[in-house]
Structures are given as C-alpha cells and as structure tokens.
Amino acid sequence: MTANDNENQILDQWSHRLAQALQLLDLDFDRELILDLAGESARSVTHAAAPITALMVGYAAGLAAGTTAGTATGSAGSKQSSAAAVAQAADVAFRLCQDGADGGPSSKGWADTAQ
C-alpha cells in the first residue's frame, strides 16, 4: 500500500505531531511495513482489522522489545531491538492474515502453543 507524495507529507507531519503529543522521543518506524500490514489485514479479514492489527502489533513489539532490553521499567530498549520486535510481530500478523477471518492458530485455541 503505497502513499503518494502528498499523503507521505501529511503522514510525516501527523506522525511527528502525534509522537510529540504522546511524548515518544526519537520515534522511528517503518511506515511502509505498517501500511502494508494494515492493508493486508483489511483485505484478508475486514476493513476494521487494519487499526486493530497495527495497535496489537505495536503493543506486542513494545512488550517484546522491553523484555529483550532486560528491563522491567517498560523501556523499549534500543532502536535495533525495537525494530526487530516490530518485524517479528508484523511477521506473525502477516502469516495470520493468510488464513483470513477464519482459521489460523486461534481456531484451535491454545493447542500447540507455548502458553
């Protein structure tokens, strides 16, 4: 899902304003990855899955990056660990999108998982 130049400028400005408002200093993220993930979940599941998927991937990545950093303070650690955590969480979501709204790991509950 590629945005045109005007959309890119608007997204850059919005992301910067939102990061400032949320006090997320030096936030750097792969916008194309997030847009692709949102687009894929909207196509394969339902339109409303896009923001939910992006939120859940971000949340899971934040938790994983904090764990990787070895902190209990909620710190996301280094930019590298954060980027790796986002990529890993996004990969899980992309794979789940292949099953659409039905199927996938959740169709069996917690069976065959480490939970």
RAJONOR-V670764 format. One record per backbone hydrogen bond with DSSP energy under -0.5 kcal/mol. CO is the residue of the C=O (numbers start at 1). NH is the residue of the N-H. If there is no record, write none. Layout:
CO_NH, CO_NH
This chain:
4_8, 5_9, 6_10, 7_11, 8_12, 9_13, 10_14, 11_15, 12_16, 13_17, 14_18, 15_19, 16_20, 17_21, 18_22, 19_24, 20_23, 23_25, 24_27, 29_31, 30_34, 31_35, 32_36, 33_37, 34_38, 35_39, 36_40, 37_41, 38_42, 39_43, 40_44, 41_45, 41_46, 44_101, 46_49, 47_50, 48_52, 49_53, 50_54, 51_55, 52_56, 53_57, 54_58, 55_59, 56_60, 57_61, 58_62, 59_63, 60_64, 61_65, 62_66, 63_67, 64_68, 65_69, 66_71, 67_70, 78_82, 79_83, 80_84, 81_85, 82_86, 83_87, 84_88, 85_89, 86_90, 87_91, 88_92, 89_93, 90_94, 91_95, 92_96, 93_97, 94_98, 95_98, 96_99, 97_100, 99_102, 104_107, 105_108, 106_109, 108_111, 110_113
